[in-house]
């Protein structure tokens, strides 16, 4: 039997790349009924998966390759972030069943007690920014649905507290990162790697809270964080992974395929907070690119080691990108949103697990609640936009 020629192997390789870039197709169309059923299954998962204290996630289900997590504070941050996403997903799902209402009540009590206590684990990490950002998302939604003036005032006060706390951890370069392990010294303000997407995540949560609750933002922090994102923006609206990556614009993680999920969040943040340059055409270009090349991200789903495949993509890029796709596209005129909602909903429905959850990266025991929270919020947007 003759050996396979190098040219044939090269052809097979490029064929696999082409397949990864094929647009979303051959999926059953999403209907209001199928979306409603999927949302109910996701809600059922979160009801069953909730911890007794009202939160979601834990430091269990470990593996040999674990994300750096100084004890115990890193897990306080992971739990706060996962719980904020799960609670936000439940609130957007608008499930009126008594068991869903009870689950929301327990989660709210946990958030009210624990979010004000959240701090960084130590001076090497600022994972707490995810807890502040997604706790803020949940508090904004709780305020929206609440009719009791005292509780509305409480949620606004707590939201302002999260904004003030996350402001403490803004990097000296502007914006936010999640690691601070690259210097031989430590300081009160982080001096680590400001990441474009972390900054966009925090800014979008803050912007939503200001628009809905009327909280006060520190305009100096907003401006310096937007400037940080702009410095990490390349002309094609790809974004560097971090400040450390700016001087390597063609490194694989910085190219359009590596920036596929980041660009959704960063474009949305710059547009929502009034920076010029993110037009409807830019949002449409990157929305179309995301749907056409979603396969790049999907190949990384559920792989245990981060950044170990093409374009340094990690599994946890996937549902992050799905959710921030909706944050970007919702800035388009309503008549342009419907087609994206239909296509995205079909994609999300195709990825739902048998137990009703969604997950993309094995992160201790936080991955299912955070993935399910992202997808419930995204599906709720699809439902409403269709």
Secondary structure, DSSP 8 states (H G I E B T S, - for coil): -----HHHHHHHHHHHHHHHHS-S-S-----HHHHHHHHHHHHHHHHHH--TTS----S-S--SS-----TTHHHHHHHHHHHHHHHHHHHHHT--SHHHHHHHHHHHHHHHHHGGG---SBTTB-THHHHHHHHHHHHHHHHHH---HHHHHHHHHHHHHHHHHHHHT--TTSS--SB--SSSS--SS--S--BHHHHHHHHHHHHHHHHHH-----HHHHHHHHHHHHHTB-TTS-B-SBGGGTT-TTSGGGSTTTTHHHHHHHHHHHHHTT-TT--HHHHHHHHHHHHHHHHHHHTTTT-SSTT-SGGG--GGGHHHHHHHHHHHHTTS-HHHHHHHHHHHHHHHHHT--TTS---SS--TTTHHHHHHHHHHHHHHHHHHH-
